[in-house]
Amino acid sequence: MLKRAKKELIIVAIVLSATVLIVLPLVYVVGGKTLGAYGGSSGMTGYIADVFRSLGSGDGAMWFFMLSPILALTLLRAGMGVARRVR
């Protein structure tokens, strides 16, 4: 049981790291190209700082955005588990 919990924590840590290191910069770049320059603090570091500031203030939409990759992975894994049982 402890091995499974450790495995799940590692998966969550990897997904959260990928969200911060890959998804946030992609959102900044794509948003900049499609919507124009980011109006907050300067550059990508300012954008990421604003994201973490929003998380710290308890902004529900930002928490959903940051945790949605984990939610998607959980739903995918649950669906795969159901599909295996149906066979």
QUITAWO-V189099 format. One record per run of one state. SS is the DSSP state (~ for helix, > for strand, _ for the rest). FROM is the first residue (numbers start at 1). TO is the last residue. If there is no record, write none. Layout:
BEGIN
SS & FROM & TO
SS & FROM & TO
END
This chain:
BEGIN
_ & 1 & 1
~ & 2 & 35
_ & 36 & 42
~ & 43 & 56
_ & 57 & 59
~ & 60 & 86
_ & 87 & 87
END
